[in-house]
Amino acid sequence: MASTIDSAPRRRSVLWSPEHRLTTVALLLVVTLVAFENMGVATAMPTLVADLHGLSLYSWPFTIFLISSVVATVLSGRIGDRRGPAPALLTGPALFAAGLIVAGTAGGMPVFLFGRALQGFGSGLLLVSVSLLIALTFTDHERPVIYAANAAAWVLPAVIGPSVAGVVTVSAGWRWVFLGLVPLVVVGVIMLVVVVRRLPAHTPATGGRRASVPQAIIVALGVAALTWAAQHQSLLALGYGTVGLVALGYALRTLLPVGTLTSRPGLPTVVAARALIAGAYAGMEAYLPLTMSAVHGYSPALAGLPLTITALGWSAASAAQGRYLSWSREASLRTGFWLVAVGLAGFGLVSQPWFPGWPAFVACAMGGAGMGIAMPAISVLLLRYSPEGERGFNTSAMQLADWVGSALLIGLGGVLLGVVGSVLDPSPAMALLTMALVALAMLGVRLTGRWPSKV
């Protein structure tokens, strides 16, 4: 009993001790603002593209954000291994703020797309540098706590971000969805300047793997080609989609740790696990609102409500794993895959007209809990298995695996909708998609049962 009582103050002091307090506040502020923009921009998009006469380019604000994020992620990894997290940690939020200003003041779609590219580049730089800062600031034992806090920083934007963006768009105009965040990002940058000045001098890495920025561009274009092909199915789309897939496979060979595609025990398994679990869950999240509205007749507001339950389950489970610092992160990752598999199976049942829709809320709670346990475990294990001089490369590889896995599985759903179903009748397509998603989650269960005997 005494040890349990004594552990609570220690957990709280991890984030709010004098040496960590400023770092915690700065990171959580910046992450929350990026999350608000991420969750809110989709709400404002129909209004803004109509205002800018860009309806024919509706998907490109999302696509160009992804492309620039992928390139920036790899570049941030290279910079991090050579010079530490400081350059990207300061440049990322600054570019993100510049992108908000450009997008918020754009008079046409070309300028708006440039602003989205800046936002994506800044976000990509930030994702890797935040992980490297955590590696420098928190010990292996403490990291589950900060990852739990990061997950919590996404919850409020996930719950109220779309609604706030809708209110702002209607009352003040879509431009303030972007411009309204700029002052807070500036505050975050100022705080990060102080944090960076406290960091120890960086010793440049010698040896180790270095990712290629041109190959990152190939990955980004490959993902864009596959996404576009899935949305515009034709013989021509099949051709450039195939070219994109081949180019993607070629480039990933040098951007991922050796053995990732075969899930070699250790670091390659960690990166492969991120691709599997992120892709499987993204495939479900992308089509759940469509399923709830088309199959069960839910209104647009209610159709997306299960995703809010996902965010709450994710945060609660992440907070739980942060309280129990003695948990095995390997076992946590495997448990997360199990819970995600059960949640995905529930989605498969809900996607059929002979099954009620309300179990989707239960499925999302379980799946969200699985993600909340698994994702921090992946981040902790990645740093644990990474040599210090390769943390930048491996962190960027993990993020690339996430994005590519998500894009491929969402694209698969789009292809199945075009081949065996439709937007009005998605059930046949969702049945096949669910089989693939559950199979991937179960593959993750199997792969995460194999680890080296020593770290």
Disulfide bonds with the S-S distance in Angstrom:
none
